């Protein structure tokens, strides 16, 4: 059975919509919080601050890896995945899917602004109606 999913993602949350196969069925929506604040990179610090900044960057990357793996676990049965959202998270997530051997499930990557849950669900339904 084909399972179509849409994923709006940024560094703070992911919203997954599983598009209903039947016209009279409802979509399933899941929200996953990353549990982190927006990552801020500082530049122009003295050399002594470089090690602390590198450590923060590594912690941020490790946290993102766990977050992305949690999202992947929710998408494990999806046969097609549309990824969209603002910023860099969508591209990072696509790369993470590829490292997990799921890159061929991605049907598209699009840049969008912040969206409501209803807008996300409508976009996913519209995409898979084509």
N, C-alpha and C positions, 0 to 999 in steps of 0.2 A: 504494500500500500504506500502511496506517495504521501509524504507529509511536507507541506510547504510552510516555511517559517520566515518571518521578517524580524529583524533585530535592529532596534534603535539603540545606539550605544555611545556613551562618553566615559570619561574616567570616573564619574561618580555613580552612575547607574546604567543598567541595561533593561530594556523593555522588549520582551519576546512576545510575538503574536504568532500563534499557530493558526493558519487560515483554515477555516472549515471547508471540507470537501463538498458537502451538500449545501445547496442554496438555503435550506431551511434550518441548518445547524448554526450554532454560534461559535465565534472564534474563542480561542483560549488565550488569555494574556497572563504573562508572568513578569514580575518585577524583581530585579536583583540589584541590591545596593552594594557598592564596592567597599564602603566603610572608610573612605579616605577623603580628605579635603583636596581641593585643587592643588596640583603640584606647582610649586613656584621655584624657578631657577634663578639664582642670583649670579650676577657677573661682576667682575671688577674687585673681588675680594683679595686680600693679601694671601700669600702662599700658605700661611698657617691655616687659613679657613678652607683651603682646597680639599684637604682630607675629609673634613666634616661634610663638605658639600658632596664629595664622591660617595661617602657613606649614605647620605640622604638619598642620592640618586639610585644607589643599589637597593636600598630599602623600598623605594618607590617602585622600581622595576620588579622586585620580588613580589610586592603586594599586587601589582598589576597582573603578574603571571598567575597568581592564585585566583584573582578575580576572573580573569579570562578563562581559566580552567573550570571555574564554577559555572560560568555561562555555557561553556562547551558541554558540560555534563547535562545541562538542561536541554541542549540541542542535539543530543546524541542520536536520536531517532529521526531527525529531519533529513529529508533527501534533497531539499533545495532550501538555500538560505539567502535571503536578500539582506544585506548589511547597509545601514545608513545612519547618519548622525553628523554632528558638527565635529570639527577638530581632528585629531590624529588617532583617536581610539579605534575608529572603524578599520583603518589600514593596519594598525598594530594587531587588532583582533583577527583580521584576515590572515596575516602572517602566522599567528599562533595556530589557527586552524590548519594551515598548510604544514606546520611542523608536526601536527598531530595526525596527518594523513587525511584530513577532511577538506582540503582546499577545493577539490572537485565538486563539492556540494554548494559552493558559493555561485549564485547565479547573477549577482550584481553587487556593486558597491557605489553608493551615492552620497553626496554631501547634502545635508539638510540642516535647518535650524532646529532649535528646541521645539518639540511638538507635544501636544496633549496625547493621552492614551487613545482617545477616539480618532485623532488625526493619524496616529501611527497605525492603528487597526485598519482605517480606511485606505491608507497608502498600500498596506500589505494586500488587502483584498483586491484593490485596483490592479496592482502589479500582477497578481496571479490570475486575474480574469483574462489578461491578454492572451 
